[in-house]
């Protein structure tokens, strides 16, 4: 699934950076980034509690890691928007 692949690639990048951490510099960067991601994720969870959290958070971390922006991506909402319209 797309969400899992996205999350995995973020995880792989993190592992790569961890491997480079002999200098200590990469560790610091990685720590900062993860701290940032968890702060962002917390804010995002508060805004996002009514949607499918797991999918949403995975995609959010993915877009943050890869684009460095705090843009919210809702694949769940996007995918099922039409279904919900029909139900209403």
NORCOR-V781439 format. One record per residue. N is the residue number from 1. D_CENTER is the distance of its C-alpha to the mean C-alpha in Angstrom with 2 decimals. Layout:
{{N:D_CENTER} {N:D_CENTER}}
//
This chain:
{{1:14.61} {2:12.19} {3:9.12} {4:10.56} {5:11.41} {6:8.13} {7:6.87} {8:10.42} {9:10.64} {10:8.06} {11:10.30} {12:13.32} {13:12.81} {14:12.62} {15:15.77} {16:17.47} {17:17.14} {18:18.41} {19:21.32} {20:22.27} {21:22.58} {22:26.40} {23:26.66} {24:24.70} {25:23.18} {26:20.13} {27:19.67} {28:19.84} {29:17.32} {30:14.90} {31:15.65} {32:15.27} {33:11.85} {34:10.68} {35:12.71} {36:11.23} {37:7.59} {38:9.34} {39:11.49} {40:9.11} {41:7.43} {42:11.15} {43:12.24} {44:9.83} {45:11.10} {46:14.50} {47:14.30} {48:12.78} {49:14.85} {50:16.98} {51:14.60} {52:13.29} {53:10.83} {54:9.57} {55:8.92} {56:7.56} {57:5.04} {58:4.13} {59:4.49} {60:3.26} {61:1.25} {62:3.84} {63:5.84} {64:5.97} {65:7.02} {66:9.18} {67:10.62} {68:10.53} {69:10.59} {70:9.49} {71:9.91} {72:8.95} {73:8.95} {74:10.82} {75:11.90} {76:13.81} {77:15.70} {78:16.32} {79:17.62} {80:19.81} {81:20.96} {82:24.24} {83:24.88} {84:24.57} {85:26.91} {86:29.39} {87:29.37} {88:30.16}}
//
